[in-house]
């Protein structure tokens, strides 16, 4: 569906985001790694509790909800799929970053989740993790790496992805029920997106 | 002085400030407005336009629209890039609220969008505004038809 020009109302109780899709079709020039005591760990067939905890800690402030609304069986089928690669960024023995790569489409990789817990935002860990993501993705036989970001994300996210070598190619509007009104997530998260009832 | 020429001159001055304040945020509605329509709007008696002055230069723009009886819409609010983060925005909002509530109004309102400075929404909430409505706006990219330079507002990528 294509929205018509001008204003469209978003009903009370719903939220709306503008999503920008970005892609790269060749491996970009490497960017230097910021200094930091981070490691990355490939988590094979992640346990649901572990995944939900990290997903919530990373994505909570940004209203990541797609995985939270999944039932156990649906979530297991998604994150334990052989075409999905999930990595954790670890600092001082704690998992504080999430990188989720989807190789379902032959020759392509989608970065489905990319983020850090709040304490690592602004430390350089994001650049370090993106460097790893690009290394891992392009070590597979792919011709295209892509991801999307939306207006709920950190205000620097889009520019960060562009600096990383991604080029915006598509824009979408997403309207969903506000997850803070149906108990999916706590009422007080993501204050940058006001609840409108 | 010819009244029409005067109106045009004021419209040009406001347009220049509108650009300096709003270009980076992709303000384009007034740019696309024909001169006469903009002049007529700016000279409506219920529409008040203020410039915030810093070192004798106009560096902030405030438009208060009292056309709806009992209400005030802050139609434009912004400072130029050099004043963002200096406290000038808070100072200007304090003036805006003083002026608005000095009139017989029962409601002051405004809107902000995802093209605006990432701190704008929280700033307005701290100022006392409560979000009540959400809309999506779709428009032709003003950087693709010459309304605005191609290089502005990099936080809103051009997608062709």
HADDOCK unambig.tbl for C-alpha pairs under 7 A between the chains (distance, minus, plus):
assign (segid A and resid 4 and name CA) (segid B and resid 138 and name CA) 6.78 0.50 0.50
assign (segid A and resid 5 and name CA) (segid B and resid 137 and name CA) 6.96 0.50 0.50
assign (segid A and resid 5 and name CA) (segid B and resid 138 and name CA) 4.67 0.50 0.50
assign (segid A and resid 5 and name CA) (segid B and resid 139 and name CA) 5.30 0.50 0.50
assign (segid A and resid 6 and name CA) (segid B and resid 137 and name CA) 5.17 0.50 0.50
assign (segid A and resid 6 and name CA) (segid B and resid 138 and name CA) 5.19 0.50 0.50
assign (segid A and resid 6 and name CA) (segid B and resid 139 and name CA) 6.15 0.50 0.50
assign (segid A and resid 7 and name CA) (segid B and resid 135 and name CA) 6.11 0.50 0.50
assign (segid A and resid 7 and name CA) (segid B and resid 136 and name CA) 5.45 0.50 0.50
assign (segid A and resid 7 and name CA) (segid B and resid 137 and name CA) 4.34 0.50 0.50
assign (segid A and resid 7 and name CA) (segid B and resid 138 and name CA) 6.61 0.50 0.50
assign (segid A and resid 8 and name CA) (segid B and resid 135 and name CA) 5.41 0.50 0.50
assign (segid A and resid 8 and name CA) (segid B and resid 136 and name CA) 5.12 0.50 0.50
assign (segid A and resid 8 and name CA) (segid B and resid 137 and name CA) 6.37 0.50 0.50
assign (segid A and resid 9 and name CA) (segid B and resid 134 and name CA) 6.30 0.50 0.50
assign (segid A and resid 9 and name CA) (segid B and resid 135 and name CA) 4.39 0.50 0.50
assign (segid A and resid 9 and name CA) (segid B and resid 136 and name CA) 6.38 0.50 0.50
assign (segid A and resid 10 and name CA) (segid B and resid 134 and name CA) 5.41 0.50 0.50
assign (segid A and resid 10 and name CA) (segid B and resid 135 and name CA) 5.19 0.50 0.50
assign (segid A and resid 10 and name CA) (segid B and resid 136 and name CA) 6.98 0.50 0.50
assign (segid A and resid 151 and name CA) (segid B and resid 114 and name CA) 6.77 0.50 0.50
assign (segid A and resid 155 and name CA) (segid B and resid 118 and name CA) 6.28 0.50 0.50
assign (segid A and resid 159 and name CA) (segid B and resid 155 and name CA) 6.74 0.50 0.50
assign (segid A and resid 168 and name CA) (segid B and resid 157 and name CA) 6.80 0.50 0.50
assign (segid A and resid 168 and name CA) (segid B and resid 159 and name CA) 6.51 0.50 0.50
assign (segid A and resid 169 and name CA) (segid B and resid 159 and name CA) 5.83 0.50 0.50
assign (segid A and resid 170 and name CA) (segid B and resid 159 and name CA) 6.72 0.50 0.50
assign (segid A and resid 192 and name CA) (segid B and resid 122 and name CA) 6.74 0.50 0.50
assign (segid A and resid 194 and name CA) (segid B and resid 131 and name CA) 6.73 0.50 0.50
assign (segid A and resid 196 and name CA) (segid B and resid 131 and name CA) 6.49 0.50 0.50
assign (segid A and resid 196 and name CA) (segid B and resid 132 and name CA) 5.86 0.50 0.50
assign (segid A and resid 196 and name CA) (segid B and resid 133 and name CA) 6.78 0.50 0.50
